[in-house]
Amino acid sequence: MCYTVIVPTAYKHKNTSVSLLRYHFVFVPKRRRKILVGPLAERLDILLREKTAKLGWEIIALEIMPDHVHLFISVDPDVAPNQVAHRLKGYTSHVLRREFPQLIRLPALWTRSYFVSTAGMVSSKTIEQYIAAQKTRD
């Protein structure tokens, strides 16, 4: 007798492709200000989760530090990393600056730059552990 075991995978299945694209992003507020705390950090978390869900992307790990954000995300193959950064930073900046008046004094919420890396050089588990360990750092 032959049994087939179906194991759910992290692969994204589309009409013409199967993919596994995971990016580790780091976003930094303008001038590396330590503003991502309290209600602002909580709202940023909610906004990132809402926007990624709306776009069909999956957040694997997310850590919001006072002066930067670590985001480990799985996206579709037709989305370039610069599009991910542009969409998430643009959307969160627009909403947060509208909801938190103190942010209007800043010339911009986010710097134009960002860090991005694929999970190809190290395992996804290593990146998840690294992001989770950020809260324990000084």
SETIZA-459374 format. One record per atom (N, C-alpha, C, CB): x, y, z; residue in three letters. Coordinates in steps of 0.02 Angstrom, whole numbers, padded with zeros to 5 digits, always signed. Glycine has a CB too. Layout:
N
XYZala ...
This chain:
138
+00041-00059+00000met +00000+00000+00000met +00043+00062+00000met -00047+00000+00060met +00021+00114-00035cys +00058+00176-00039cys +00015+00233-00011cys +00080+00191-00112cys +00043+00269+00036tyr +00007+00326+00065tyr +00042+00390+00044tyr +00004+00320+00142tyr +00003+00440+00029thr +00030+00506+00013thr +00015+00552+00072thr -00001+00534-00052thr +00068+00580+00099val +00060+00627+00154val +00068+00697+00126val +00112+00613+00210val +00018+00737+00136ile +00021+00806+00112ile +00044+00850+00170ile -00048+00830+00083ile +00102+00879+00161val +00130+00923+00212val +00126+00995+00187val +00204+00904+00228val +00094+01039+00225pro +00092+01108+00203pro +00162+01138+00198pro +00048+01151+00250pro +00173+01176+00146thr +00239+01206+00136thr +00232+01282+00136thr +00271+01182+00070thr +00289+01314+00138ala +00290+01387+00137ala +00291+01413+00065ala +00350+01413+00175ala +00290+01369+00017tyr +00292+01390-00053tyr +00227+01423-00073tyr +00307+01331-00099tyr +00233+01477-00112lys +00174+01511-00138lys +00159+01483-00207lys +00184+01589-00140lys +00098+01461-00217his +00077+01432-00280his +00033+01482-00317his +00041+01365-00269his +00053+01500-00377lys +00014+01544-00420lys -00003+01505-00483lys +00054+01611-00437lys -00040+01536-00529asn -00059+01501-00591asn +00001+01476-00630asn -00100+01547-00634asn +00054+01517-00633thr +00111+01499-00676thr +00177+01493-00638thr +00118+01549-00730thr +00175+01495-00572ser +00238+01491-00535ser +00229+01462-00465ser +00269+01560-00531ser +00284+01437-00440val +00289+01416-00370val +00351+01449-00344val +00291+01336-00362val +00345+01483-00287ser +00403+01521-00263ser +00408+01520-00187ser +00398+01593-00287ser +00468+01537-00165leu +00482+01547-00094leu +00531+01605-00090leu +00510+01481-00060leu +00504+01666-00085leu +00545+01726-00081leu +00535+01757-00013leu +00527+01776-00138leu +00589+01759+00025arg +00587+01788+00091arg +00641+01841+00097arg +00595+01734+00146arg +00621+01900+00120tyr +00667+01955+00128tyr +00670+01977+00200tyr +00648+02013+00082tyr +00731+01996+00221his +00741+02027+00287his +00754+02100+00274his +00800+01992+00327his +00708+02143+00298phe +00714+02215+00290phe +00731+02248+00356phe +00649+02245+00261phe +00767+02303+00353val +00776+02347+00410val +00760+02417+00386val +00849+02341+00440val +00711+02449+00419phe +00692+02518+00405phe +00714+02561+00464phe +00615+02525+00393phe +00735+02622+00449val +00760+02667+00501val +00724+02734+00496val +00838+02677+00495val +00700+02760+00553pro +00671+02828+00552pro +00723+02880+00533pro +00638+02845+00620pro +00700+02935+00506lys +00744+02990+00487lys +00789+03010+00545lys +00703+03052+00463lys +00853+03016+00531arg +00905+03033+00581arg +00908+02984+00638arg +00892+03103+00608arg +00885+02924+00626arg +00888+02868+00675arg +00858+02888+00743arg +00960+02844+00685arg +00808+02929+00741arg +00775+02951+00803arg +00739+02893+00836arg +00725+03009+00789arg +00740+02892+00902lys +00709+02838+00940lys +00636+02856+00954lys +00748+02826+01007lys +00596+02853+00902ile +00526+02873+00907ile +00478+02814+00904ile +00510+02922+00852ile +00502+02755+00887leu +00458+02697+00878leu +00446+02663+00945leu +00487+02648+00827leu +00410+02697+00989val +00396+02671+01056val +00322+02682+01073val +00442+02706+01109val +00298+02646+01123gly +00231+02656+01149gly +00176+02647+01097gly +00224+02723+01179gly +00126+02691+01099pro +00069+02685+01053pro +00090+02689+00979pro +00019+02739+01068pro +00141+02728+00964leu +00164+02734+00895leu +00191+02667+00869leu +00219+02788+00888leu +00229+02631+00910ala +00255+02566+00891ala +00199+02515+00883ala +00306+02541+00943ala +00150+02519+00928glu +00093+02473+00924glu +00053+02485+00860glu +00048+02481+00986glu +00043+02548+00844arg +00005+02565+00783arg +00044+02545+00721arg -00011+02640+00781arg +00110+02555+00722leu +00152+02534+00666leu +00146+02459+00654leu +00226+02553+00678leu +00147+02420+00708asp +00140+02347+00703asp +00074+02330+00669asp +00143+02315+00773asp +00020+02361+00690ile -00046+02348+00662ile -00048+02367+00587ile -00101+02387+00700ile -00021+02426+00571leu -00021+02449+00502leu +00019+02402+00456leu +00008+02520+00497leu +00077+02380+00479leu +00117+02335+00438leu +00081+02269+00426leu +00185+02322+00472leu +00049+02243+00478arg +00013+02179+00471arg -00048+02187+00425arg -00009+02154+00540arg -00084+02243+00431glu -00142+02255+00388glu -00122+02262+00315glu -00180+02318+00411glu -00071+02302+00302lys -00050+02315+00233lys -00022+02252+00200lys +00003+02370+00231lys +00019+02214+00236thr +00046+02153+00206thr -00009+02102+00193thr +00099+02122+00252thr -00057+02096+00238ala -00113+02050+00227ala -00153+02071+00165ala -00159+02047+00290ala -00165+02137+00159lys -00203+02163+00102lys -00167+02148+00036lys -00214+02238+00109lys -00100+02151+00037leu -00061+02139-00024leu -00047+02065-00036leu +00005+02176-00020leu -00067+02022+00010gly -00057+01950+00003gly +00013+01928+00022gly -00070+01930-00068gly +00048+01968+00062trp +00114+01950+00086trp +00108+01922+00156trp +00161+02012+00084trp +00159+01887+00178glu +00157+01857+00245glu +00216+01881+00287glu +00159+01780+00240glu +00200+01909+00345ile +00253+01928+00392ile +00273+01866+00431ile +00229+01985+00440ile +00336+01848+00426ile +00362+01790+00462ile +00386+01811+00531ile +00419+01757+00422ile +00420+01868+00534ala +00444+01895+00598ala +00445+01971+00592ala +00515+01867+00617ala +00428+02004+00648leu +00427+02077+00649leu +00449+02099+00719leu +00356+02106+00632leu +00497+02144+00721glu +00520+02172+00784glu +00529+02247+00775glu +00587+02138+00809glu +00495+02285+00817ile +00499+02358+00813ile +00541+02382+00872ile +00428+02391+00814ile +00598+02410+00856met +00644+02437+00905met +00635+02513+00906met +00719+02418+00889met +00658+02548+00958pro +00647+02620+00960pro +00674+02658+00900pro +00679+02648+01022pro +00729+02634+00869asp +00759+02670+00813asp +00765+02631+00748asp +00826+02694+00833asp +00732+02574+00744his +00730+02536+00681his +00679+02481+00684his +00799+02508+00665his +00663+02454+00625val +00614+02399+00619val +00647+02342+00582val +00550+02423+00582val +00641+02281+00610his +00662+02220+00575his +00599+02187+00549his +00703+02172+00623his +00599+02170+00485leu +00541+02138+00454leu +00566+02080+00411leu +00500+02189+00412leu +00542+02020+00426phe +00557+01961+00386phe +00492+01942+00353phe +00586+01901+00430phe +00491+01945+00286ile +00428+01942+00249ile +00433+01896+00189ile +00407+02012+00227ile +00378+01863+00174ser +00373+01821+00115ser +00328+01857+00065ser +00346+01750+00133ser +00353+01865+00003val +00315+01901-00048val +00309+01861-00112val +00348+01969-00063val +00269+01886-00157asp +00259+01854-00222asp +00320+01867-00267asp +00195+01879-00256asp +00331+01824-00317pro +00389+01833-00360pro +00385+01894-00406pro +00399+01772-00402pro +00326+01922-00415asp +00320+01981-00458asp +00330+02047-00421asp +00252+01980-00492asp +00351+02043-00358val +00362+02104-00319val +00437+02110-00303val +00320+02102-00253val +00466+02165-00324ala +00537+02177-00311ala +00545+02204-00240ala +00566+02227-00363ala +00604+02193-00210pro +00615+02218-00142pro +00605+02294-00135pro +00686+02201-00120pro +00624+02332-00185asn +00614+02405-00180asn +00540+02423-00178asn +00648+02440-00239asn +00498+02383-00211gln +00426+02395-00208gln +00398+02380-00139gln +00390+02352-00261gln +00424+02328-00107val +00403+02311-00039val +00419+02369+00008val +00437+02245-00015val +00481+02392+00005ala +00502+02447+00048ala +00461+02510+00034ala +00577+02462+00039ala +00452+02526-00029his +00415+02586-00048his +00343+02583-00023his +00416+02596-00124his +00309+02527-00034arg +00239+02521-00014arg +00230+02524+00061arg +00210+02457-00041arg +00272+02488+00098leu +00264+02485+00171leu +00285+02550+00205leu +00304+02427+00200leu +00341+02577+00184lys +00364+02640+00214lys +00318+02698+00195lys +00436+02655+00192lys +00296+02701+00133gly +00252+02755+00112gly +00185+02753+00147gly +00241+02751+00037gly +00155+02694+00151tyr +00090+02687+00183tyr +00094+02703+00258tyr +00063+02616+00173tyr +00143+02673+00292thr +00148+02685+00364thr +00165+02757+00380thr +00200+02638+00395thr +00207+02789+00340ser +00223+02859+00351ser +00161+02903+00344ser +00278+02882+00301ser +00124+02891+00291his +00064+02931+00278his +00014+02926+00337his +00030+02908+00213his +00000+02865+00358val -00050+02855+00411val -00024+02879+00478val -00070+02781+00416val +00038+02862+00496leu +00065+02881+00561leu +00072+02957+00568leu +00132+02848+00573leu +00093+02990+00515arg +00101+03063+00519arg +00033+03098+00525arg +00138+03089+00457arg -00019+03066+00499arg -00087+03093+00506arg -00114+03082+00577arg -00134+03061+00454arg -00098+03024+00607glu -00125+03006+00672glu -00084+03032+00731glu -00130+02931+00677glu -00019+03044+00720phe +00025+03068+00774phe +00054+03136+00754phe +00083+03016+00787phe +00023+03190+00777pro +00043+03258+00756pro +00116+03275+00769pro +00000+03309+00791pro +00147+03245+00820gln +00218+03260+00834gln +00264+03238+00777gln +00239+03225+00899gln +00241+03193+00734leu +00283+03170+00678leu +00285+03220+00620leu +00257+03103+00653leu +00238+03266+00620ile +00236+03315+00565ile +00297+03360+00567ile +00172+03357+00570ile +00326+03369+00626arg +00387+03411+00632arg +00446+03381+00595arg +00405+03422+00706arg +00447+03314+00587leu +00503+03282+00552leu +00496+03295+00477leu +00504+03206+00566leu +00553+03303+00442pro +00548+03313+00369pro +00520+03251+00335pro +00618+03330+00341pro +00531+03193+00364ala +00504+03129+00339ala +00506+03080+00397ala +00545+03102+00275ala +00463+03030+00395leu +00464+02980+00449leu +00523+02933+00439leu +00398+02941+00452leu +00530+02907+00378trp +00582+02857+00364trp +00638+02888+00322trp +00552+02797+00327trp +00698+02860+00330thr +00752+02878+00284thr +00735+02848+00216thr +00822+02852+00310thr +00767+02872+00164arg +00755+02844+00097arg +00788+02776+00090arg +00782+02892+00043arg +00838+02763+00131ser +00875+02700+00125ser +00843+02645+00167ser +00948+02711+00146ser +00865+02584+00154tyr +00843+02526+00192tyr +00893+02470+00180tyr +00771+02505+00172tyr +00891+02420+00223phe +00931+02360+00215phe +00884+02304+00193phe +00970+02340+00281phe +00906+02263+00146val +00867+02204+00127val +00915+02148+00111val +00821+02220+00066val +00896+02089+00132ser +00936+02029+00118ser +00888+01971+00106ser +00985+02013+00178ser +00909+01926+00063thr +00869+01866+00053thr +00888+01814+00105thr +00878+01837-00019thr +00847+01764+00113ala +00862+01711+00161ala +00908+01659+00130ala +00797+01678+00185ala +00934+01673+00071gly +00976+01624+00037gly +01043+01612+00069gly +00987+01646-00032gly +01072+01662+00102met +01138+01654+00132met +01136+01617+00198met +01170+01722+00142met +01082+01622+00234val +01074+01587+00297val +01003+01558+00298val +01087+01633+00358val +00990+01514+00344ser +00924+01485+00347ser +00873+01535+00373ser +00924+01423+00391ser +00811+01524+00355ser +00757+01567+00379ser +00753+01566+00455ser +00691+01546+00348ser +00766+01508+00484lys +00763+01502+00556lys +00814+01547+00590lys +00774+01428+00577lys +00874+01552+00561thr +00926+01595+00588thr +00904+01667+00588thr +00990+01587+00548thr +00872+01690+00535ile +00848+01758+00531ile +00793+01770+00582ile +00822+01775+00460ile +00747+01722+00589glu +00693+01729+00638glu +00722+01735+00709glu +00645+01670+00634glu +00772+01694+00725gln +00804+01696+00791gln +00840+01762+00802gln +00853+01638+00799gln +00873+01787+00750tyr +00908+01851+00754tyr +00859+01908+00769tyr +00947+01866+00689tyr +00803+01909+00734ile +00753+01961+00745ile +00723+01955+00815ile +00698+01957+00692ile +00708+01895+00836ala +00679+01885+00903ala +00728+01907+00957ala +00660+01811+00913ala +00794+01899+00945ala +00844+01917+00995ala +00856+01992+01000ala +00910+01882+00979ala +00828+02032+00955gln +00839+02104+00955gln +00813+02137+01018gln +00807+02136+00894gln +00759+02113+01046lys +00730+02143+01106lys +00774+02134+01167lys +00662+02114+01121lys +00816+02082+01167thr +00859+02068+01224thr +00924+02107+01222thr +00873+01994+01228thr +00938+02140+01165arg +00999+02179+01159arg +00992+02246+01193arg +01017+02190+01085arg +01048+02276+01211asp +01047+02342+01243asp +01032+02396+01193asp +01113+02357+01277asp 
